[in-house]
Amino acid sequence: MLFRIDTASGEPLYAQLADQVRSGVARGDLRAGERLPSARELAAALDVNLHTVLHAYQDLRDEGVIELHRGRGAVVAARAGGDWDELHDAVGRVAQVARRLGVAPETVTTLVKEALR
């Protein structure tokens, strides 16, 4: 998986990294048991502070998306790779309705976040 960060974005770098892993798992690009780059490797590749990557990995671990193992690094958790078909279908329907109504993506995101609380 190729990681990218946008230093001009208002979103913290660690959050950008964590979101990319979450999205990769949800799309099926990252599967259960798959290793992520070590924090040092990823920090060097993206030219960011090691603690930025560690923060992202710790958040993902706390959410159950990845497991952190000494000597093996970060691995996608077995429970993270569930069946996402129903959710993909529902999100697709939400996107269709939002486009039809001309609702801005930011508004849709806010509505979804509120609904998940």
C-alpha positions as CSV (number, residue, x, y, z in Angstrom):
1,M,0.0,0.0,0.0
2,L,1.3,3.5,-0.9
3,F,0.9,6.1,1.8
4,R,0.6,9.8,1.1
5,I,0.4,12.8,3.3
6,D,-0.7,16.3,2.6
7,T,1.3,18.7,4.7
8,A,-0.9,21.6,3.6
9,S,-4.0,19.9,4.9
10,G,-5.5,21.0,8.2
11,E,-5.8,17.3,9.2
12,P,-3.0,16.1,11.5
13,L,-0.5,13.9,9.7
14,Y,-1.0,10.9,12.1
15,A,-4.8,11.1,11.4
16,Q,-4.1,11.1,7.6
17,L,-2.0,7.9,8.0
18,A,-4.6,6.2,10.2
19,D,-7.4,7.1,7.8
20,Q,-5.4,5.5,4.9
21,V,-5.0,2.3,6.8
22,R,-8.7,2.2,7.8
23,S,-9.7,2.9,4.2
24,G,-7.3,0.2,2.9
25,V,-8.9,-2.3,5.3
26,A,-12.4,-1.3,4.4
27,R,-11.7,-1.6,0.6
28,G,-10.0,-4.9,1.1
29,D,-6.6,-3.6,-0.1
30,L,-5.2,-4.5,3.3
31,R,-6.1,-8.0,4.6
32,A,-6.0,-9.6,8.0
33,G,-2.4,-10.7,8.8
34,E,-0.8,-8.3,6.3
35,R,2.2,-6.4,7.7
36,L,2.4,-2.7,7.5
37,P,5.7,-0.9,7.1
38,S,7.7,-0.5,10.3
39,A,7.2,2.9,11.9
40,R,10.8,3.8,11.2
41,E,10.5,2.8,7.5
42,L,7.3,4.7,7.0
43,A,8.5,7.8,8.9
44,A,11.7,7.8,6.7
45,A,9.7,7.2,3.5
46,L,7.3,10.1,4.2
47,D,9.9,12.3,5.8
48,V,7.9,12.7,9.0
49,N,8.7,12.3,12.7
50,L,8.7,8.7,14.0
51,H,6.3,9.7,16.7
52,T,3.8,10.8,14.0
53,V,3.7,7.2,12.6
54,L,3.7,5.7,16.1
55,H,0.7,7.9,17.1
56,A,-1.2,6.6,14.0
57,Y,-0.3,3.0,14.7
58,Q,-1.3,3.4,18.4
59,D,-4.7,4.8,17.5
60,L,-5.3,2.0,15.0
61,R,-4.2,-0.6,17.7
62,D,-6.7,1.0,20.2
63,E,-9.5,0.7,17.6
64,G,-8.6,-3.0,16.9
65,V,-7.7,-2.3,13.3
66,I,-4.0,-3.5,13.7
67,E,-2.0,-5.4,16.2
68,L,1.4,-4.3,17.3
69,H,4.0,-7.1,17.9
70,R,7.5,-6.7,19.1
71,G,9.8,-7.8,16.4
72,R,7.0,-8.3,13.9
73,G,5.7,-4.7,13.8
74,A,2.2,-3.7,12.8
75,V,-0.1,-6.3,11.4
76,V,-3.7,-5.9,10.2
77,A,-5.9,-7.5,12.9
78,A,-7.9,-10.6,12.0
79,R,-11.2,-9.0,13.1
80,A,-10.5,-5.9,11.0
81,G,-11.0,-7.7,7.7
82,G,-14.7,-8.4,7.9
83,D,-17.3,-8.5,5.2
84,W,-17.8,-4.9,4.2
85,D,-20.2,-5.5,1.2
86,E,-23.4,-4.3,3.0
87,L,-21.6,-1.1,4.2
88,H,-20.2,-0.4,0.8
89,D,-23.7,-0.7,-0.7
90,A,-25.2,1.6,1.9
91,V,-22.4,4.2,1.4
92,G,-22.9,4.0,-2.3
93,R,-26.6,4.7,-1.8
94,V,-25.9,7.7,0.5
95,A,-23.4,9.1,-2.1
96,Q,-26.1,8.7,-4.9
97,V,-28.7,10.6,-2.9
98,A,-26.2,13.3,-1.8
99,R,-25.2,13.9,-5.5
100,R,-28.8,14.0,-6.6
101,L,-29.7,16.5,-3.9
102,G,-26.5,18.5,-4.5
103,V,-25.3,18.1,-0.9
104,A,-21.6,18.9,-0.3
105,P,-19.3,16.0,0.6
106,E,-18.4,17.8,3.9
107,T,-22.0,18.0,4.9
108,V,-22.5,14.3,4.1
109,T,-19.4,13.4,6.2
110,T,-20.7,15.5,9.1
111,L,-24.1,13.8,8.9
112,V,-22.6,10.3,8.9
113,K,-20.3,11.2,11.8
114,E,-23.3,12.5,13.8
115,A,-25.3,9.3,13.0
116,L,-22.5,7.2,14.3
117,R,-22.4,8.8,17.7
